[in-house]
Amino acid sequence: MSGLDRSRKQLHLNLFLMSTGHHEASWRHPKASPQHAADFGYYARMAKLAEQAKMDAVFLADKYRLNIMTKYRVIPQLEAFTMLSALAAATERIGLVVTASTTYNDPYHIARKLASLDHISGGRAAWNIVTSTGDATARNFGQARHLPHTLRYERAHEFVEAAIRLWNGWAEDALRLDQEAGIYADMSRIQASDYEGKHVSVAGPLNLPRSPQGVPVLVQAGSSEDGRAFAARWAEVVFTAQPGIGEAAAFYADLKGRMSAYGRRPDHMKILPGCIPFVGDTEAEAKEKEQELNELSVSEYGLTNLSALLQTDLSGCPLDGPLPYERLPAPEQVQGQQSRFRLYTELARKENLSIRQLIIRTAGGRGHFTVAGTAVQIADTMQRWLEEQAADGFNLMPPLLPSGLEDFVHKVIPELQNRGIYRTDYSGSTLREHLGLKTEAVIPQVYS
């Protein structure tokens, strides 16, 4: 039994794991365990709980540098490939989304690691494709400056195409396994990728047989113009920061509307905005939980992060005054996170926020949708986003871990299941099956 009401559109949920939670001050909360930030068992327990709740996947972000404000915030978690490989052995059905940069890796290396993760997990691997941010990251790889935004995406397009060619190099029937004849593989069914681009090249073939999914699920999280173009061509799951249903619905329509240019259908992609839920037995209790975390925030941490994101030193600005809009760069000049820059500045203008208010407003989830309420209220909100085509589901970002996850699993999940919009059991074993994505629908234009 799949536990699905196939007559109704189904909600997809990922768990975005991040040490003590997504609120920047979560580690200071009495229920937090910052000492476990590098403790695998801590993450394994949460992944198992997410699997118990029949979520599609566990999602891990990753950065290749130390946060300059680590003085005020605990490290995110262990290295993503290593931890998800271990989680593959600790779980049975839940998907595993690993973040890896196309700017500071090479296609052969990443394709091999993802194929290995797919084999280890029995077909549960996904790749969150990022291009990284910041000169601090570049210096960790022997480069003085981070690549410009457009060049990063040019390289990313080539990188993904090369990786797909490597994964598809082994045909499904390439393994003969004929022990009597002494033939392990049919070499005529193994093809070199022979990819030669402007930014990357790789001969291939991959030195690993075809993995259970063939091509791991492709995930992407950029919402800039370059990011949207990239997602329309390649992404099967999109993680996006949208502060409200109106913005989310516009993004949803725009992105799915771009897919036909690449021979893709809207159902070839699932759009999962980030969601920070504060769950209470009453709405007042939920809002108290949110306020409690906000009051633990350190102003210097928020101001430094905001300055870095906006690429403008705000240290001399009055905290209760507006952003110095006249000093901010134009969005297209931002070499970091262009979509997040737009989100923050548009949010500040729309709600007439002071610098202090913007810091507090984004402390819980960096501009992602935040909802505080009862299980029924949160389920109502998620159902509305699903039915009004603002989302296919959510990347769940509990503000405080593990308690925020526990509240959601034990209170909100049953409410969603009772409405028939969320599974009560898995219907397959691979992540593609969880998401309803076909392997052949991934990228038809790679070989066109």
C-alpha positions in Angstrom: 0.0 0.0 0.0 1.4 3.4 -1.0 -0.7 5.4 1.5 -1.4 8.0 -1.3 -4.7 9.5 -2.3 -3.9 9.6 -6.0 -7.0 11.7 -6.7 -5.4 14.7 -4.9 -2.1 16.5 -5.6 0.5 15.3 -3.1 2.7 17.4 -0.9 6.5 16.7 -1.0 8.6 17.3 2.0 12.4 17.4 2.5 14.2 17.9 5.8 16.9 20.5 5.6 19.3 19.5 8.4 21.5 22.2 9.9 23.2 21.5 13.2 21.0 23.1 16.0 18.4 24.5 13.6 17.9 27.3 11.0 17.4 30.2 13.4 20.8 31.9 13.7 20.4 31.9 17.6 19.2 28.3 17.8 22.4 27.0 19.5 21.8 29.3 22.5 18.4 27.8 23.3 18.2 25.6 26.4 16.9 22.7 24.2 19.8 22.9 21.8 22.8 20.7 21.8 25.6 22.6 20.1 28.1 20.1 21.4 26.7 17.6 18.9 27.3 19.7 15.7 29.9 17.1 14.6 28.2 14.1 16.1 27.0 11.7 13.5 24.6 10.0 15.8 22.7 13.2 16.4 22.0 13.6 12.7 21.2 9.9 12.2 18.4 10.2 14.9 16.9 13.1 13.0 17.1 11.4 9.6 15.4 8.3 11.0 12.6 10.5 12.4 12.2 12.2 9.0 12.0 8.7 7.4 9.5 7.6 10.0 7.4 10.6 8.8 7.8 9.4 5.2 9.6 12.5 4.0 11.1 12.4 0.5 14.7 13.3 1.5 17.2 14.7 3.8 18.8 17.8 2.4 22.3 19.0 3.3 23.8 22.3 2.4 27.6 22.6 2.3 30.2 25.4 2.2 33.9 25.3 1.5 34.9 27.9 4.1 34.5 28.8 7.7 31.9 31.4 8.5 33.7 34.6 9.6 31.1 34.9 12.4 31.6 31.4 13.8 32.3 33.2 17.1 28.5 33.7 17.3 27.1 30.6 15.5 27.8 26.9 15.6 29.2 25.2 12.5 26.6 23.8 10.1 27.5 20.1 10.2 29.9 17.4 8.9 31.1 17.3 5.2 28.0 16.4 3.1 29.2 13.4 1.0 30.7 11.8 4.1 27.7 12.3 6.3 25.1 11.2 3.7 27.1 8.1 2.9 26.9 7.2 6.6 23.2 8.1 6.7 22.6 5.8 3.8 23.6 2.9 6.0 21.5 4.2 8.9 18.3 4.6 6.9 16.4 2.5 4.4 14.1 4.6 2.2 14.6 8.4 2.6 16.4 10.3 -0.1 19.8 11.9 0.4 20.5 15.3 -1.2 24.1 16.3 -1.2 25.3 19.8 -2.1 28.4 20.1 -4.3 29.9 23.1 -6.1 30.5 23.2 -9.9 33.0 25.9 -9.3 35.5 24.1 -7.1 35.2 20.5 -8.3 35.6 18.6 -11.5 32.9 16.6 -13.3 34.5 13.2 -13.1 35.1 13.5 -9.3 31.6 14.6 -8.5 29.9 12.1 -10.9 31.8 9.2 -9.4 31.0 10.3 -5.8 27.3 10.7 -6.6 27.1 7.4 -8.4 28.8 5.8 -5.4 26.2 7.4 -3.1 23.5 6.1 -5.3 24.9 2.6 -5.2 25.4 2.7 -1.4 21.9 4.0 -0.8 20.1 1.7 -3.3 19.0 4.6 -5.5 18.4 7.5 -3.1 21.0 10.1 -4.1 20.4 13.6 -5.3 22.8 16.5 -6.2 22.1 20.0 -5.1 24.0 21.9 -7.7 25.6 25.2 -6.5 28.2 27.6 -7.8 29.4 28.8 -4.4 29.9 32.3 -3.1 32.7 34.6 -2.0 36.4 35.2 -2.4 37.1 33.4 0.9 36.0 30.2 -0.7 38.2 30.9 -3.8 41.2 31.4 -1.6 40.7 27.9 -0.1 41.2 26.5 -3.6 44.3 28.6 -4.6 42.4 31.3 -6.4 42.5 35.0 -5.5 38.9 35.8 -6.6 35.6 34.1 -7.0 34.5 33.7 -10.6 32.0 36.3 -11.8 28.3 35.3 -11.6 27.7 34.7 -15.3 30.9 32.7 -15.7 30.0 30.5 -12.8 26.8 29.6 -14.5 28.5 29.0 -17.8 30.8 26.5 -16.1 27.8 25.0 -14.2 25.9 24.2 -17.5 29.0 22.5 -18.9 29.7 20.7 -15.7 26.2 19.1 -15.4 26.2 18.1 -19.0 29.5 16.4 -18.6 28.4 14.6 -15.5 25.2 13.3 -17.2 27.3 12.0 -20.1 29.5 10.1 -17.5 26.5 8.6 -15.7 24.9 7.5 -19.0 28.1 6.1 -20.3 27.2 2.7 -18.9 24.2 1.1 -20.5 21.8 -0.8 -18.3 22.9 -4.0 -20.0 26.6 -3.3 -19.9 27.4 -5.8 -17.1 27.5 -9.4 -18.5 28.7 -11.1 -15.3 29.4 -14.2 -17.3 31.6 -16.2 -14.9 31.9 -19.2 -17.1 33.0 -17.3 -20.2 35.1 -14.9 -18.1 33.3 -11.8 -19.4 32.5 -9.2 -16.8 31.3 -6.3 -19.0 30.3 -5.7 -22.6 32.7 -2.9 -23.6 30.5 -2.1 -26.6 27.9 -1.0 -24.1 30.2 1.4 -22.3 30.7 4.7 -24.0 33.2 7.5 -23.4 31.7 10.9 -22.7 34.3 12.8 -24.7 33.0 16.1 -23.5 34.9 19.2 -24.5 33.6 22.6 -23.3 35.0 26.0 -22.8 35.3 25.5 -19.0 35.4 21.8 -18.4 36.4 18.7 -20.3 36.3 15.0 -19.5 37.1 11.9 -21.5 35.4 9.2 -19.5 33.9 6.7 -19.2 33.2 6.5 -15.5 35.0 3.7 -13.7 31.8 2.5 -12.0 28.7 0.7 -13.3 25.4 2.4 -13.9 23.8 3.2 -10.5 20.2 2.3 -9.5 18.7 5.7 -10.6 21.0 6.1 -13.6 21.1 9.8 -13.1 20.8 11.0 -9.5 18.0 13.5 -9.0 19.2 17.0 -10.0 18.4 19.8 -7.4 19.1 23.5 -7.8 18.7 26.5 -5.5 19.4 29.6 -7.4 16.6 32.1 -8.2 18.6 34.8 -10.0 18.0 35.2 -13.8 21.0 33.0 -14.5 19.7 30.6 -11.8 16.2 30.4 -13.3 17.6 29.7 -16.8 19.8 27.0 -15.3 16.9 25.4 -13.4 14.6 25.4 -16.4 17.1 23.4 -18.3 18.4 21.0 -15.7 16.7 21.0 -12.3 14.2 18.3 -11.3 13.8 19.8 -7.8 14.2 23.5 -7.1 14.8 24.8 -3.6 13.9 28.5 -3.4 13.5 31.3 -0.8 10.1 32.9 -1.1 8.7 35.1 1.7 5.0 34.7 0.9 2.5 32.9 -1.3 2.3 35.7 -3.8 6.0 35.8 -4.6 6.1 32.0 -4.5 3.2 31.6 -7.1 4.9 34.1 -9.4 8.2 32.2 -9.2 6.4 28.9 -9.7 4.6 30.1 -12.9 7.7 31.8 -14.3 10.0 28.8 -13.8 7.7 26.1 -15.0 6.8 28.3 -18.0 10.5 28.3 -19.1 10.8 24.5 -19.3 9.2 24.0 -22.7 12.1 25.8 -24.3 14.2 22.8 -23.3 11.7 20.1 -24.3 10.6 19.6 -20.7 7.2 19.4 -19.1 6.1 21.2 -15.9 5.7 17.8 -14.1 9.4 17.1 -14.7 10.2 19.5 -11.9 9.1 19.9 -8.2 9.4 23.3 -6.7 10.0 23.2 -2.9 10.3 26.6 -1.2 12.0 26.7 2.2 9.6 26.7 5.2 10.5 27.6 8.8 7.6 26.3 11.0 7.1 27.3 14.6 4.6 24.7 15.9 2.5 25.3 19.0 -0.6 23.9 20.7 -2.0 27.4 20.3 -1.0 30.2 18.0 0.2 32.2 20.9 2.5 29.5 22.0 4.0 29.2 18.5 4.6 32.9 18.4 6.2 32.8 21.8 8.7 30.2 20.5 9.5 32.5 17.6 10.0 35.5 19.9 12.1 33.5 22.3 14.6 32.6 19.6 14.6 36.2 18.1 15.6 37.6 21.5 18.6 35.3 21.6 20.0 36.8 18.4 23.4 38.6 18.6 23.2 42.0 16.8 26.8 41.9 15.6 26.3 38.5 13.9 23.2 39.7 12.1 24.8 43.0 11.0 27.9 41.4 9.7 26.0 38.8 7.8 23.7 41.4 6.3 26.7 43.6 5.3 28.3 40.6 3.5 25.1 39.7 1.7 24.4 43.3 0.6 28.1 43.8 -0.2 27.9 47.1 1.8 29.5 47.9 5.2 26.5 48.7 7.4 28.5 49.1 10.6 28.2 52.9 10.7 24.5 53.0 9.9 21.8 53.6 12.6 20.2 50.2 13.3 16.8 51.8 13.6 17.1 53.6 10.3 16.5 52.3 6.8 19.0 50.5 4.6 21.3 52.9 2.8 19.7 52.1 -0.6 21.8 54.7 -2.4 25.0 52.9 -1.4 23.9 49.4 -2.3 25.1 47.9 -5.6 22.7 47.1 -8.4 21.5 43.5 -8.1 23.1 42.5 -11.4 26.5 43.7 -10.0 26.3 41.4 -7.0 28.9 38.6 -7.4 27.4 36.6 -4.5 23.8 35.6 -4.0 21.9 37.8 -6.4 18.5 36.3 -5.7 18.9 36.6 -1.9 20.1 40.2 -2.4 16.9 41.0 -4.3 14.8 39.2 -1.7 16.2 41.1 1.3 16.1 44.6 -0.4 12.6 44.1 -1.7 11.4 42.8 1.6 12.9 45.8 3.4 11.2 48.2 0.9 7.9 46.5 0.9 7.6 46.3 4.7 9.4 49.5 5.3 11.9 47.7 7.6 14.7 49.3 9.5 18.1 47.5 9.5 17.4 46.1 13.0 13.9 44.9 11.8 15.4 43.3 8.7 18.0 41.4 10.8 15.3 40.1 13.1 12.9 39.3 10.2 15.5 37.2 8.5 17.1 35.7 11.6 14.9 32.6 11.6 15.4 31.5 8.0 17.4 34.0 5.9 14.3 35.3 4.0 12.5 31.9 3.7 8.8 31.6 4.4 8.1 31.5 8.2 4.9 30.4 9.7 4.0 30.2 13.4 0.8 28.5 14.5 -1.0 25.3 15.4 -0.7 22.1 13.4 -4.0 22.8 11.8 -3.0 26.4 10.8 0.4 25.2 9.4 -1.3 22.4 7.5 -3.9 24.9 6.1 -1.1 27.1 4.9 0.8 24.3 3.2 -2.3 23.0 1.6 -3.1 26.4 0.2 0.4 26.8 -1.3 0.0 23.4 -2.9 -3.4 24.0 -4.3 -2.8 27.5 -5.5 0.4 26.4 -7.4 2.8 28.2 -5.3 4.7 25.0 -4.4 4.8 21.3 -4.9 5.9 20.9 -1.3 8.5 22.4 1.0 12.1 22.1 2.1 11.4 21.9 5.8 13.8 24.1 7.9 13.1 23.7 11.6 14.2 26.8 13.5 15.4 24.7 16.4 16.6 21.1 16.3 15.7 18.5 17.2 12.6 19.8 19.0 11.3 21.7 16.0 11.4 18.6 13.9 9.8 16.5 16.6 6.9 19.0 16.9 6.4 19.0 13.1 6.5 15.2 12.8 4.2 14.4 15.7 1.7 17.2 15.2 1.7 18.5 11.6 2.4 15.3 9.6 -0.7 13.5 10.9 -2.8 16.5 10.0 -1.5 16.5 6.4 -2.0 12.7 6.2 -5.6 13.0 7.4 -6.3 15.5 4.6 -5.1 12.9 2.0 -2.4 15.2 0.6 0.6 13.5 2.1 1.7 9.8 2.0 1.3 7.4 5.0 3.9 5.1 3.5 6.5 5.0 0.7 5.4 3.5 -2.6 8.9 2.9 -3.9 12.5 2.5 -2.9 14.3 5.2 -4.9 14.1 9.0 -4.5 12.9 9.3 -8.1 9.9 7.1 -7.1 9.2 9.2 -4.1 9.1 12.3 -6.2 7.3 10.8 -9.2 10.2 11.6 -11.6 11.2 9.5 -14.5 14.9 9.0 -15.4 14.3 9.5 -19.1 12.7 12.9 -18.4 16.0 14.4 -17.0 17.8 16.1 -19.8 16.8 15.3 -23.4 19.0 18.1 -24.8 22.3 16.6 -23.7 22.4 14.4 -26.7 20.5 16.5 -29.2 
